[in-house]
Amino acid sequence: MSISAYYAKIKNMWDQLSTFAKPHMAKCKGCTCGVVAKEKKEKRLCQLLIGLNETYGVVRSNILCKDPLPSLSHACALLTTSGSKPWEISTF
Ligand SMILES: [Zn+2]
């Protein structure tokens, strides 16, 4: 599976998850505090990494150790440059 196909697949899942942020968005008037945006970003990054095959174990830990966590596009760039193997997705 290519990175773009994989990305499209989990993006669909994220769209469904975004409904959970709605109560806070209503309370915070569209969320001016940034909590929802930050949580969403970190959740997405974790899901992206969790879905990966174990061959990405090392680069996955490297990404998760970063503080602050890299953006999704940065993480994807790190993953695609990390190994010679094509993307292998196990489960998610
Ligand atoms: Zn907020």
PDB file of the backbone (N, CA, C, O) and the ligand in Angstrom, with CONECT records:
HET     ZN  A 101       1
ATOM      1  N   MET A   1       0.852  -1.200   0.000  1.00  0.00           N
ATOM      2  CA  MET A   1       0.000   0.000   0.000  1.00  0.00           C
ATOM      3  C   MET A   1       0.884   1.246   0.000  1.00  0.00           C
ATOM      4  O   MET A   1       1.844   1.337   0.766  1.00  0.00           O
ATOM      5  N   SER A   2       0.560   2.176  -0.843  1.00  0.00           N
ATOM      6  CA  SER A   2       1.364   3.396  -0.903  1.00  0.00           C
ATOM      7  C   SER A   2       0.993   4.325   0.247  1.00  0.00           C
ATOM      8  O   SER A   2      -0.060   4.186   0.868  1.00  0.00           O
ATOM      9  N   ILE A   3       1.872   5.261   0.509  1.00  0.00           N
ATOM     10  CA  ILE A   3       1.594   6.201   1.598  1.00  0.00           C
ATOM     11  C   ILE A   3       0.336   7.016   1.312  1.00  0.00           C
ATOM     12  O   ILE A   3      -0.419   7.322   2.235  1.00  0.00           O
ATOM     13  N   SER A   4       0.101   7.367   0.064  1.00  0.00           N
ATOM     14  CA  SER A   4      -1.076   8.180  -0.237  1.00  0.00           C
ATOM     15  C   SER A   4      -2.368   7.386  -0.063  1.00  0.00           C
ATOM     16  O   SER A   4      -3.374   7.926   0.397  1.00  0.00           O
ATOM     17  N   ALA A   5      -2.339   6.117  -0.427  1.00  0.00           N
ATOM     18  CA  ALA A   5      -3.525   5.272  -0.247  1.00  0.00           C
ATOM     19  C   ALA A   5      -3.802   5.067   1.235  1.00  0.00           C
ATOM     20  O   ALA A   5      -4.946   5.106   1.686  1.00  0.00           O
ATOM     21  N   TYR A   6      -2.733   4.849   1.974  1.00  0.00           N
ATOM     22  CA  TYR A   6      -2.862   4.662   3.417  1.00  0.00           C
ATOM     23  C   TYR A   6      -3.389   5.935   4.070  1.00  0.00           C
ATOM     24  O   TYR A   6      -4.267   5.888   4.932  1.00  0.00           O
ATOM     25  N   TYR A   7      -2.852   7.048   3.655  1.00  0.00           N
ATOM     26  CA  TYR A   7      -3.249   8.328   4.222  1.00  0.00           C
ATOM     27  C   TYR A   7      -4.733   8.596   3.963  1.00  0.00           C
ATOM     28  O   TYR A   7      -5.454   9.071   4.840  1.00  0.00           O
ATOM     29  N   ALA A   8      -5.172   8.282   2.742  1.00  0.00           N
ATOM     30  CA  ALA A   8      -6.578   8.499   2.386  1.00  0.00           C
ATOM     31  C   ALA A   8      -7.489   7.632   3.248  1.00  0.00           C
ATOM     32  O   ALA A   8      -8.582   8.042   3.636  1.00  0.00           O
ATOM     33  N   LYS A   9      -7.013   6.429   3.536  1.00  0.00           N
ATOM     34  CA  LYS A   9      -7.815   5.499   4.317  1.00  0.00           C
ATOM     35  C   LYS A   9      -7.990   5.973   5.758  1.00  0.00           C
ATOM     36  O   LYS A   9      -9.099   5.948   6.292  1.00  0.00           O
ATOM     37  N   ILE A  10      -6.895   6.404   6.386  1.00  0.00           N
ATOM     38  CA  ILE A  10      -7.065   6.840   7.772  1.00  0.00           C
ATOM     39  C   ILE A  10      -7.678   8.228   7.865  1.00  0.00           C
ATOM     40  O   ILE A  10      -8.265   8.572   8.891  1.00  0.00           O
ATOM     41  N   LYS A  11      -7.556   9.020   6.829  1.00  0.00           N
ATOM     42  CA  LYS A  11      -8.187  10.335   6.862  1.00  0.00           C
ATOM     43  C   LYS A  11      -9.694  10.180   6.983  1.00  0.00           C
ATOM     44  O   LYS A  11     -10.364  10.957   7.665  1.00  0.00           O
ATOM     45  N   ASN A  12     -10.204   9.179   6.320  1.00  0.00           N
ATOM     46  CA  ASN A  12     -11.617   8.862   6.408  1.00  0.00           C
ATOM     47  C   ASN A  12     -12.019   8.551   7.854  1.00  0.00           C
ATOM     48  O   ASN A  12     -13.085   8.957   8.316  1.00  0.00           O
ATOM     49  N   MET A  13     -11.157   7.835   8.545  1.00  0.00           N
ATOM     50  CA  MET A  13     -11.407   7.483   9.934  1.00  0.00           C
ATOM     51  C   MET A  13     -11.347   8.733  10.827  1.00  0.00           C
ATOM     52  O   MET A  13     -12.142   8.878  11.755  1.00  0.00           O
ATOM     53  N   TRP A  14     -10.402   9.624  10.537  1.00  0.00           N
ATOM     54  CA  TRP A  14     -10.262  10.848  11.323  1.00  0.00           C
ATOM     55  C   TRP A  14     -11.504  11.722  11.203  1.00  0.00           C
ATOM     56  O   TRP A  14     -11.934  12.344  12.174  1.00  0.00           O
ATOM     57  N   ASP A  15     -12.075  11.763   9.999  1.00  0.00           N
ATOM     58  CA  ASP A  15     -13.265  12.574   9.795  1.00  0.00           C
ATOM     59  C   ASP A  15     -14.390  12.106  10.709  1.00  0.00           C
ATOM     60  O   ASP A  15     -15.179  12.908  11.209  1.00  0.00           O
ATOM     61  N   GLN A  16     -14.447  10.807  10.916  1.00  0.00           N
ATOM     62  CA  GLN A  16     -15.466  10.274  11.816  1.00  0.00           C
ATOM     63  C   GLN A  16     -15.136  10.627  13.259  1.00  0.00           C
ATOM     64  O   GLN A  16     -16.034  10.931  14.045  1.00  0.00           O
ATOM     65  N   LEU A  17     -13.868  10.589  13.611  1.00  0.00           N
ATOM     66  CA  LEU A  17     -13.444  10.893  14.973  1.00  0.00           C
ATOM     67  C   LEU A  17     -13.662  12.352  15.344  1.00  0.00           C
ATOM     68  O   LEU A  17     -13.861  12.676  16.515  1.00  0.00           O
ATOM     69  N   SER A  18     -13.625  13.221  14.363  1.00  0.00           N
ATOM     70  CA  SER A  18     -13.705  14.656  14.649  1.00  0.00           C
ATOM     71  C   SER A  18     -15.018  15.038  15.320  1.00  0.00           C
ATOM     72  O   SER A  18     -15.112  16.108  15.921  1.00  0.00           O
ATOM     73  N   THR A  19     -16.026  14.187  15.229  1.00  0.00           N
ATOM     74  CA  THR A  19     -17.294  14.492  15.875  1.00  0.00           C
ATOM     75  C   THR A  19     -17.160  14.524  17.393  1.00  0.00           C
ATOM     76  O   THR A  19     -17.972  15.154  18.072  1.00  0.00           O
ATOM     77  N   PHE A  20     -16.143  13.851  17.933  1.00  0.00           N
ATOM     78  CA  PHE A  20     -15.948  13.825  19.377  1.00  0.00           C
ATOM     79  C   PHE A  20     -15.501  15.176  19.930  1.00  0.00           C
ATOM     80  O   PHE A  20     -15.688  15.454  21.114  1.00  0.00           O
ATOM     81  N   ALA A  21     -14.921  16.001  19.093  1.00  0.00           N
ATOM     82  CA  ALA A  21     -14.426  17.300  19.547  1.00  0.00           C
ATOM     83  C   ALA A  21     -15.541  18.330  19.637  1.00  0.00           C
ATOM     84  O   ALA A  21     -15.334  19.423  20.164  1.00  0.00           O
ATOM     85  N   LYS A  22     -16.701  17.998  19.136  1.00  0.00           N
ATOM     86  CA  LYS A  22     -17.781  18.991  19.040  1.00  0.00           C
ATOM     87  C   LYS A  22     -18.243  19.583  20.370  1.00  0.00           C
ATOM     88  O   LYS A  22     -18.446  20.795  20.446  1.00  0.00           O
ATOM     89  N   PRO A  23     -18.419  18.775  21.426  1.00  0.00           N
ATOM     90  CA  PRO A  23     -18.862  19.381  22.696  1.00  0.00           C
ATOM     91  C   PRO A  23     -17.929  20.487  23.184  1.00  0.00           C
ATOM     92  O   PRO A  23     -18.383  21.537  23.638  1.00  0.00           O
ATOM     93  N   HIS A  24     -16.639  20.247  23.089  1.00  0.00           N
ATOM     94  CA  HIS A  24     -15.680  21.272  23.514  1.00  0.00           C
ATOM     95  C   HIS A  24     -15.732  22.481  22.586  1.00  0.00           C
ATOM     96  O   HIS A  24     -15.656  23.622  23.040  1.00  0.00           O
ATOM     97  N   MET A  25     -15.860  22.231  21.304  1.00  0.00           N
ATOM     98  CA  MET A  25     -15.930  23.315  20.325  1.00  0.00           C
ATOM     99  C   MET A  25     -17.098  24.243  20.633  1.00  0.00           C
ATOM    100  O   MET A  25     -16.980  25.461  20.495  1.00  0.00           O
ATOM    101  N   ALA A  26     -18.211  23.678  21.045  1.00  0.00           N
ATOM    102  CA  ALA A  26     -19.399  24.468  21.360  1.00  0.00           C
ATOM    103  C   ALA A  26     -19.167  25.286  22.626  1.00  0.00           C
ATOM    104  O   ALA A  26     -19.533  26.459  22.689  1.00  0.00           O
ATOM    105  N   LYS A  27     -18.557  24.662  23.632  1.00  0.00           N
ATOM    106  CA  LYS A  27     -18.310  25.304  24.912  1.00  0.00           C
ATOM    107  C   LYS A  27     -17.286  26.425  24.771  1.00  0.00           C
ATOM    108  O   LYS A  27     -17.395  27.463  25.424  1.00  0.00           O
ATOM    109  N   CYS A  28     -16.310  26.211  23.928  1.00  0.00           N
ATOM    110  CA  CYS A  28     -15.171  27.106  23.786  1.00  0.00           C
ATOM    111  C   CYS A  28     -15.356  28.040  22.578  1.00  0.00           C
ATOM    112  O   CYS A  28     -14.411  28.705  22.153  1.00  0.00           O
ATOM    113  N   LYS A  29     -16.542  28.083  22.046  1.00  0.00           N
ATOM    114  CA  LYS A  29     -16.882  28.918  20.888  1.00  0.00           C
ATOM    115  C   LYS A  29     -15.909  28.713  19.725  1.00  0.00           C
ATOM    116  O   LYS A  29     -15.194  29.627  19.315  1.00  0.00           O
ATOM    117  N   GLY A  30     -15.910  27.480  19.210  1.00  0.00           N
ATOM    118  CA  GLY A  30     -15.042  27.152  18.080  1.00  0.00           C
ATOM    119  C   GLY A  30     -13.624  26.804  18.500  1.00  0.00           C
ATOM    120  O   GLY A  30     -12.755  26.576  17.658  1.00  0.00           O
ATOM    121  N   CYS A  31     -13.398  26.765  19.798  1.00  0.00           N
ATOM    122  CA  CYS A  31     -12.107  26.448  20.422  1.00  0.00           C
ATOM    123  C   CYS A  31     -11.030  27.474  20.063  1.00  0.00           C
ATOM    124  O   CYS A  31     -10.291  27.325  19.090  1.00  0.00           O
ATOM    125  N   THR A  32     -10.975  28.503  20.879  1.00  0.00           N
ATOM    126  CA  THR A  32      -9.938  29.518  20.727  1.00  0.00           C
ATOM    127  C   THR A  32      -8.696  29.156  21.545  1.00  0.00           C
ATOM    128  O   THR A  32      -7.632  29.751  21.370  1.00  0.00           O
ATOM    129  N   CYS A  33      -8.842  28.177  22.438  1.00  0.00           N
ATOM    130  CA  CYS A  33      -7.722  27.833  23.319  1.00  0.00           C
ATOM    131  C   CYS A  33      -6.702  26.931  22.624  1.00  0.00           C
ATOM    132  O   CYS A  33      -5.566  26.809  23.083  1.00  0.00           O
ATOM    133  N   GLY A  34      -7.104  26.295  21.513  1.00  0.00           N
ATOM    134  CA  GLY A  34      -6.152  25.473  20.769  1.00  0.00           C
ATOM    135  C   GLY A  34      -6.095  24.025  21.215  1.00  0.00           C
ATOM    136  O   GLY A  34      -5.358  23.230  20.631  1.00  0.00           O
ATOM    137  N   VAL A  35      -6.859  23.666  22.240  1.00  0.00           N
ATOM    138  CA  VAL A  35      -6.828  22.297  22.760  1.00  0.00           C
ATOM    139  C   VAL A  35      -7.286  21.286  21.705  1.00  0.00           C
ATOM    140  O   VAL A  35      -6.655  20.247  21.511  1.00  0.00           O
ATOM    141  N   VAL A  36      -8.378  21.604  21.035  1.00  0.00           N
ATOM    142  CA  VAL A  36      -8.918  20.664  20.049  1.00  0.00           C
ATOM    143  C   VAL A  36      -7.930  20.453  18.901  1.00  0.00           C
ATOM    144  O   VAL A  36      -7.701  19.321  18.474  1.00  0.00           O
ATOM    145  N   ALA A  37      -7.357  21.525  18.414  1.00  0.00           N
ATOM    146  CA  ALA A  37      -6.411  21.422  17.301  1.00  0.00           C
ATOM    147  C   ALA A  37      -5.185  20.601  17.693  1.00  0.00           C
ATOM    148  O   ALA A  37      -4.690  19.784  16.917  1.00  0.00           O
ATOM    149  N   LYS A  38      -4.707  20.836  18.913  1.00  0.00           N
ATOM    150  CA  LYS A  38      -3.518  20.130  19.387  1.00  0.00           C
ATOM    151  C   LYS A  38      -3.817  18.643  19.578  1.00  0.00           C
ATOM    152  O   LYS A  38      -3.039  17.788  19.155  1.00  0.00           O
ATOM    153  N   GLU A  39      -4.937  18.345  20.211  1.00  0.00           N
ATOM    154  CA  GLU A  39      -5.314  16.953  20.449  1.00  0.00           C
ATOM    155  C   GLU A  39      -5.523  16.205  19.144  1.00  0.00           C
ATOM    156  O   GLU A  39      -5.100  15.059  18.989  1.00  0.00           O
ATOM    157  N   LYS A  40      -6.178  16.871  18.217  1.00  0.00           N
ATOM    158  CA  LYS A  40      -6.461  16.252  16.931  1.00  0.00           C
ATOM    159  C   LYS A  40      -5.165  15.905  16.218  1.00  0.00           C
ATOM    160  O   LYS A  40      -5.022  14.822  15.651  1.00  0.00           O
ATOM    161  N   LYS A  41      -4.231  16.832  16.254  1.00  0.00           N
ATOM    162  CA  LYS A  41      -2.955  16.630  15.582  1.00  0.00           C
ATOM    163  C   LYS A  41      -2.199  15.455  16.189  1.00  0.00           C
ATOM    164  O   LYS A  41      -1.672  14.605  15.471  1.00  0.00           O
ATOM    165  N   GLU A  42      -2.151  15.414  17.522  1.00  0.00           N
ATOM    166  CA  GLU A  42      -1.406  14.354  18.190  1.00  0.00           C
ATOM    167  C   GLU A  42      -2.077  13.005  18.024  1.00  0.00           C
ATOM    168  O   GLU A  42      -1.410  11.981  17.878  1.00  0.00           O
ATOM    169  N   LYS A  43      -3.416  13.010  18.047  1.00  0.00           N
ATOM    170  CA  LYS A  43      -4.162  11.770  17.866  1.00  0.00           C
ATOM    171  C   LYS A  43      -3.910  11.200  16.474  1.00  0.00           C
ATOM    172  O   LYS A  43      -3.711   9.998  16.302  1.00  0.00           O
ATOM    173  N   ARG A  44      -3.925  12.087  15.494  1.00  0.00           N
ATOM    174  CA  ARG A  44      -3.715  11.650  14.118  1.00  0.00           C
ATOM    175  C   ARG A  44      -2.319  11.094  13.911  1.00  0.00           C
ATOM    176  O   ARG A  44      -2.130  10.091  13.222  1.00  0.00           O
ATOM    177  N   LEU A  45      -1.362  11.747  14.506  1.00  0.00           N
ATOM    178  CA  LEU A  45       0.019  11.284  14.368  1.00  0.00           C
ATOM    179  C   LEU A  45       0.169   9.895  14.987  1.00  0.00           C
ATOM    180  O   LEU A  45       0.806   9.014  14.408  1.00  0.00           O
ATOM    181  N   CYS A  46      -0.421   9.709  16.165  1.00  0.00           N
ATOM    182  CA  CYS A  46      -0.340   8.413  16.839  1.00  0.00           C
ATOM    183  C   CYS A  46      -1.015   7.330  16.008  1.00  0.00           C
ATOM    184  O   CYS A  46      -0.481   6.230  15.875  1.00  0.00           O
ATOM    185  N   GLN A  47      -2.174   7.629  15.454  1.00  0.00           N
ATOM    186  CA  GLN A  47      -2.877   6.631  14.656  1.00  0.00           C
ATOM    187  C   GLN A  47      -2.100   6.268  13.406  1.00  0.00           C
ATOM    188  O   GLN A  47      -2.054   5.110  12.991  1.00  0.00           O
ATOM    189  N   LEU A  48      -1.496   7.276  12.823  1.00  0.00           N
ATOM    190  CA  LEU A  48      -0.685   7.038  11.626  1.00  0.00           C
ATOM    191  C   LEU A  48       0.458   6.078  11.952  1.00  0.00           C
ATOM    192  O   LEU A  48       0.745   5.155  11.189  1.00  0.00           O
ATOM    193  N   LEU A  49       1.103   6.309  13.092  1.00  0.00           N
ATOM    194  CA  LEU A  49       2.272   5.515  13.468  1.00  0.00           C
ATOM    195  C   LEU A  49       1.881   4.121  13.939  1.00  0.00           C
ATOM    196  O   LEU A  49       2.587   3.151  13.667  1.00  0.00           O
ATOM    197  N   ILE A  50       0.765   4.019  14.641  1.00  0.00           N
ATOM    198  CA  ILE A  50       0.312   2.731  15.165  1.00  0.00           C
ATOM    199  C   ILE A  50      -0.026   1.769  14.027  1.00  0.00           C
ATOM    200  O   ILE A  50       0.181   0.561  14.143  1.00  0.00           O
ATOM    201  N   GLY A  51      -0.544   2.310  12.931  1.00  0.00           N
ATOM    202  CA  GLY A  51      -0.942   1.468  11.816  1.00  0.00           C
ATOM    203  C   GLY A  51       0.223   0.874  11.033  1.00  0.00           C
ATOM    204  O   GLY A  51       0.034   0.015  10.173  1.00  0.00           O
ATOM    205  N   LEU A  52       1.405   1.332  11.335  1.00  0.00           N
ATOM    206  CA  LEU A  52       2.554   0.896  10.550  1.00  0.00           C
ATOM    207  C   LEU A  52       3.070  -0.475  10.956  1.00  0.00           C
ATOM    208  O   LEU A  52       2.945  -0.895  12.106  1.00  0.00           O
ATOM    209  N   ASN A  53       3.630  -1.133  10.016  1.00  0.00           N
ATOM    210  CA  ASN A  53       4.300  -2.403  10.210  1.00  0.00           C
ATOM    211  C   ASN A  53       5.508  -2.237  11.147  1.00  0.00           C
ATOM    212  O   ASN A  53       6.070  -1.147  11.256  1.00  0.00           O
ATOM    213  N   GLU A  54       5.892  -3.307  11.807  1.00  0.00           N
ATOM    214  CA  GLU A  54       7.004  -3.254  12.759  1.00  0.00           C
ATOM    215  C   GLU A  54       8.344  -2.840  12.135  1.00  0.00           C
ATOM    216  O   GLU A  54       9.265  -2.448  12.851  1.00  0.00           O
ATOM    217  N   THR A  55       8.452  -2.927  10.820  1.00  0.00           N
ATOM    218  CA  THR A  55       9.702  -2.502  10.196  1.00  0.00           C
ATOM    219  C   THR A  55       9.942  -1.011  10.428  1.00  0.00           C
ATOM    220  O   THR A  55      11.051  -0.510  10.239  1.00  0.00           O
ATOM    221  N   TYR A  56       8.887  -0.316  10.840  1.00  0.00           N
ATOM    222  CA  TYR A  56       9.017   1.118  11.115  1.00  0.00           C
ATOM    223  C   TYR A  56       9.170   1.400  12.604  1.00  0.00           C
ATOM    224  O   TYR A  56       9.091   2.547  13.045  1.00  0.00           O
ATOM    225  N   GLY A  57       9.395   0.319  13.381  1.00  0.00           N
ATOM    226  CA  GLY A  57       9.478   0.464  14.835  1.00  0.00           C
ATOM    227  C   GLY A  57      10.465   1.516  15.295  1.00  0.00           C
ATOM    228  O   GLY A  57      10.160   2.304  16.190  1.00  0.00           O
ATOM    229  N   VAL A  58      11.643   1.540  14.696  1.00  0.00           N
ATOM    230  CA  VAL A  58      12.695   2.455  15.155  1.00  0.00           C
ATOM    231  C   VAL A  58      12.334   3.900  14.828  1.00  0.00           C
ATOM    232  O   VAL A  58      12.400   4.777  15.689  1.00  0.00           O
ATOM    233  N   VAL A  59      11.954   4.135  13.585  1.00  0.00           N
ATOM    234  CA  VAL A  59      11.634   5.510  13.205  1.00  0.00           C
ATOM    235  C   VAL A  59      10.371   5.976  13.918  1.00  0.00           C
ATOM    236  O   VAL A  59      10.211   7.163  14.202  1.00  0.00           O
ATOM    237  N   ARG A  60       9.477   5.036  14.202  1.00  0.00           N
ATOM    238  CA  ARG A  60       8.261   5.380  14.946  1.00  0.00           C
ATOM    239  C   ARG A  60       8.621   5.869  16.346  1.00  0.00           C
ATOM    240  O   ARG A  60       8.100   6.889  16.798  1.00  0.00           O
ATOM    241  N   SER A  61       9.508   5.149  17.036  1.00  0.00           N
ATOM    242  CA  SER A  61       9.893   5.604  18.378  1.00  0.00           C
ATOM    243  C   SER A  61      10.625   6.932  18.312  1.00  0.00           C
ATOM    244  O   SER A  61      10.465   7.783  19.186  1.00  0.00           O
ATOM    245  N   ASN A  62      11.427   7.103  17.273  1.00  0.00           N
ATOM    246  CA  ASN A  62      12.133   8.379  17.127  1.00  0.00           C
ATOM    247  C   ASN A  62      11.158   9.537  16.988  1.00  0.00           C
ATOM    248  O   ASN A  62      11.361  10.602  17.571  1.00  0.00           O
ATOM    249  N   ILE A  63      10.101   9.328  16.215  1.00  0.00           N
ATOM    250  CA  ILE A  63       9.116  10.385  16.002  1.00  0.00           C
ATOM    251  C   ILE A  63       8.367  10.674  17.301  1.00  0.00           C
ATOM    252  O   ILE A  63       8.144  11.832  17.652  1.00  0.00           O
ATOM    253  N   LEU A  64       7.979   9.608  18.014  1.00  0.00           N
ATOM    254  CA  LEU A  64       7.194   9.793  19.241  1.00  0.00           C
ATOM    255  C   LEU A  64       8.022  10.402  20.368  1.00  0.00           C
ATOM    256  O   LEU A  64       7.462  10.952  21.316  1.00  0.00           O
ATOM    257  N   CYS A  65       9.345  10.310  20.276  1.00  0.00           N
ATOM    258  CA  CYS A  65      10.213  10.894  21.302  1.00  0.00           C
ATOM    259  C   CYS A  65      10.428  12.387  21.085  1.00  0.00           C
ATOM    260  O   CYS A  65      10.909  13.084  21.977  1.00  0.00           O
ATOM    261  N   LYS A  66      10.080  12.865  19.927  1.00  0.00           N
ATOM    262  CA  LYS A  66      10.312  14.273  19.625  1.00  0.00           C
ATOM    263  C   LYS A  66       9.383  15.165  20.434  1.00  0.00           C
ATOM    264  O   LYS A  66       8.205  14.858  20.614  1.00  0.00           O
ATOM    265  N   ASP A  67       9.926  16.265  20.915  1.00  0.00           N
ATOM    266  CA  ASP A  67       9.131  17.216  21.679  1.00  0.00           C
ATOM    267  C   ASP A  67       9.463  18.620  21.208  1.00  0.00           C
ATOM    268  O   ASP A  67      10.585  19.077  21.424  1.00  0.00           O
ATOM    269  N   PRO A  68       8.545  19.314  20.583  1.00  0.00           N
ATOM    270  CA  PRO A  68       7.163  18.894  20.292  1.00  0.00           C
ATOM    271  C   PRO A  68       7.105  17.856  19.183  1.00  0.00           C
ATOM    272  O   PRO A  68       8.047  17.698  18.406  1.00  0.00           O
ATOM    273  N   LEU A  69       5.987  17.155  19.126  1.00  0.00           N
ATOM    274  CA  LEU A  69       5.799  16.158  18.077  1.00  0.00           C
ATOM    275  C   LEU A  69       5.806  16.837  16.714  1.00  0.00           C
ATOM    276  O   LEU A  69       5.288  17.943  16.565  1.00  0.00           O
ATOM    277  N   PRO A  70       6.390  16.177  15.723  1.00  0.00           N
ATOM    278  CA  PRO A  70       6.411  16.787  14.387  1.00  0.00           C
ATOM    279  C   PRO A  70       5.011  16.835  13.766  1.00  0.00           C
ATOM    280  O   PRO A  70       4.106  16.123  14.201  1.00  0.00           O
ATOM    281  N   SER A  71       4.853  17.656  12.778  1.00  0.00           N
ATOM    282  CA  SER A  71       3.577  17.698  12.069  1.00  0.00           C
ATOM    283  C   SER A  71       3.405  16.414  11.271  1.00  0.00           C
ATOM    284  O   SER A  71       4.358  15.660  11.069  1.00  0.00           O
ATOM    285  N   LEU A  72       2.184  16.177  10.823  1.00  0.00           N
ATOM    286  CA  LEU A  72       1.906  14.964  10.053  1.00  0.00           C
ATOM    287  C   LEU A  72       2.760  14.895   8.793  1.00  0.00           C
ATOM    288  O   LEU A  72       3.297  13.842   8.452  1.00  0.00           O
ATOM    289  N   SER A  73       2.879  16.028   8.108  1.00  0.00           N
ATOM    290  CA  SER A  73       3.641  16.003   6.862  1.00  0.00           C
ATOM    291  C   SER A  73       5.118  15.761   7.143  1.00  0.00           C
ATOM    292  O   SER A  73       5.808  15.090   6.376  1.00  0.00           O
ATOM    293  N   HIS A  74       5.592  16.318   8.255  1.00  0.00           N
ATOM    294  CA  HIS A  74       6.983  16.081   8.633  1.00  0.00           C
ATOM    295  C   HIS A  74       7.192  14.615   8.990  1.00  0.00           C
ATOM    296  O   HIS A  74       8.194  14.015   8.604  1.00  0.00           O
ATOM    297  N   ALA A  75       6.245  14.039   9.729  1.00  0.00           N
ATOM    298  CA  ALA A  75       6.335  12.641  10.112  1.00  0.00           C
ATOM    299  C   ALA A  75       6.327  11.742   8.873  1.00  0.00           C
ATOM    300  O   ALA A  75       7.089  10.778   8.795  1.00  0.00           O
ATOM    301  N   CYS A  76       5.476  12.058   7.919  1.00  0.00           N
ATOM    302  CA  CYS A  76       5.417  11.269   6.689  1.00  0.00           C
ATOM    303  C   CYS A  76       6.735  11.356   5.933  1.00  0.00           C
ATOM    304  O   CYS A  76       7.202  10.373   5.359  1.00  0.00           O
ATOM    305  N   ALA A  77       7.322  12.533   5.941  1.00  0.00           N
ATOM    306  CA  ALA A  77       8.608  12.714   5.270  1.00  0.00           C
ATOM    307  C   ALA A  77       9.684  11.886   5.958  1.00  0.00           C
ATOM    308  O   ALA A  77      10.522  11.275   5.296  1.00  0.00           O
ATOM    309  N   LEU A  78       9.660  11.869   7.283  1.00  0.00           N
ATOM    310  CA  LEU A  78      10.633  11.082   8.042  1.00  0.00           C
ATOM    311  C   LEU A  78      10.466   9.601   7.739  1.00  0.00           C
ATOM    312  O   LEU A  78      11.449   8.875   7.589  1.00  0.00           O
ATOM    313  N   LEU A  79       9.221   9.158   7.650  1.00  0.00           N
ATOM    314  CA  LEU A  79       8.946   7.744   7.398  1.00  0.00           C
ATOM    315  C   LEU A  79       9.361   7.327   5.995  1.00  0.00           C
ATOM    316  O   LEU A  79       9.940   6.259   5.799  1.00  0.00           O
ATOM    317  N   THR A  80       9.063   8.170   5.032  1.00  0.00           N
ATOM    318  CA  THR A  80       9.364   7.789   3.650  1.00  0.00           C
ATOM    319  C   THR A  80      10.858   7.810   3.373  1.00  0.00           C
ATOM    320  O   THR A  80      11.337   7.102   2.487  1.00  0.00           O
ATOM    321  N   THR A  81      11.600   8.621   4.126  1.00  0.00           N
ATOM    322  CA  THR A  81      13.041   8.665   3.902  1.00  0.00           C
ATOM    323  C   THR A  81      13.786   7.700   4.822  1.00  0.00           C
ATOM    324  O   THR A  81      15.000   7.536   4.705  1.00  0.00           O
ATOM    325  N   SER A  82      13.058   7.068   5.733  1.00  0.00           N
ATOM    326  CA  SER A  82      13.721   6.268   6.764  1.00  0.00           C
ATOM    327  C   SER A  82      14.205   4.918   6.260  1.00  0.00           C
ATOM    328  O   SER A  82      15.223   4.417   6.738  1.00  0.00           O
ATOM    329  N   GLY A  83      13.509   4.322   5.316  1.00  0.00           N
ATOM    330  CA  GLY A  83      13.877   2.964   4.918  1.00  0.00           C
ATOM    331  C   GLY A  83      13.809   2.761   3.429  1.00  0.00           C
ATOM    332  O   GLY A  83      13.219   3.554   2.695  1.00  0.00           O
ATOM    333  N   SER A  84      14.421   1.693   3.003  1.00  0.00           N
ATOM    334  CA  SER A  84      14.401   1.387   1.589  1.00  0.00           C
ATOM    335  C   SER A  84      13.166   0.571   1.227  1.00  0.00           C
ATOM    336  O   SER A  84      12.787   0.480   0.060  1.00  0.00           O
ATOM    337  N   LYS A  85      12.544  -0.021   2.244  1.00  0.00           N
ATOM    338  CA  LYS A  85      11.380  -0.867   1.986  1.00  0.00           C
ATOM    339  C   LYS A  85      10.154  -0.025   1.652  1.00  0.00           C
ATOM    340  O   LYS A  85      10.019   1.105   2.120  1.00  0.00           O
ATOM    341  N   PRO A  86       9.253  -0.594   0.830  1.00  0.00           N
ATOM    342  CA  PRO A  86       8.005   0.119   0.578  1.00  0.00           C
ATOM    343  C   PRO A  86       7.131   0.091   1.836  1.00  0.00           C
ATOM    344  O   PRO A  86       7.362  -0.696   2.754  1.00  0.00           O
ATOM    345  N   TRP A  87       6.150   0.946   1.855  1.00  0.00           N
ATOM    346  CA  TRP A  87       5.270   0.993   3.018  1.00  0.00           C
ATOM    347  C   TRP A  87       4.554  -0.328   3.184  1.00  0.00           C
ATOM    348  O   TRP A  87       3.974  -0.863   2.239  1.00  0.00           O
ATOM    349  N   GLU A  88       4.602  -0.838   4.380  1.00  0.00           N
ATOM    350  CA  GLU A  88       3.872  -2.062   4.669  1.00  0.00           C
ATOM    351  C   GLU A  88       2.977  -1.783   5.848  1.00  0.00           C
ATOM    352  O   GLU A  88       3.444  -1.504   6.951  1.00  0.00           O
ATOM    353  N   ILE A  89       1.704  -1.861   5.608  1.00  0.00           N
ATOM    354  CA  ILE A  89       0.755  -1.539   6.662  1.00  0.00           C
ATOM    355  C   ILE A  89       0.199  -2.836   7.241  1.00  0.00           C
ATOM    356  O   ILE A  89      -0.299  -3.689   6.506  1.00  0.00           O
ATOM    357  N   SER A  90       0.285  -2.977   8.541  1.00  0.00           N
ATOM    358  CA  SER A  90      -0.267  -4.172   9.159  1.00  0.00           C
ATOM    359  C   SER A  90      -1.759  -3.991   9.409  1.00  0.00           C
ATOM    360  O   SER A  90      -2.580  -4.379   8.578  1.00  0.00           O
ATOM    361  N   THR A  91      -2.104  -3.421  10.518  1.00  0.00           N
ATOM    362  CA  THR A  91      -3.511  -3.215  10.837  1.00  0.00           C
ATOM    363  C   THR A  91      -3.684  -1.851  11.462  1.00  0.00           C
ATOM    364  O   THR A  91      -2.713  -1.209  11.861  1.00  0.00           O
ATOM    365  N   PHE A  92      -4.921  -1.414  11.545  1.00  0.00           N
ATOM    366  CA  PHE A  92      -5.217  -0.237  12.359  1.00  0.00           C
ATOM    367  C   PHE A  92      -6.675  -0.231  12.721  1.00  0.00           C
ATOM    368  O   PHE A  92      -7.137   0.679  13.408  1.00  0.00           O
TER     369      PHE A  92
HETATM  370 ZN    ZN A 101     -10.881  25.170  23.425  1.00  0.00          ZN2+
END
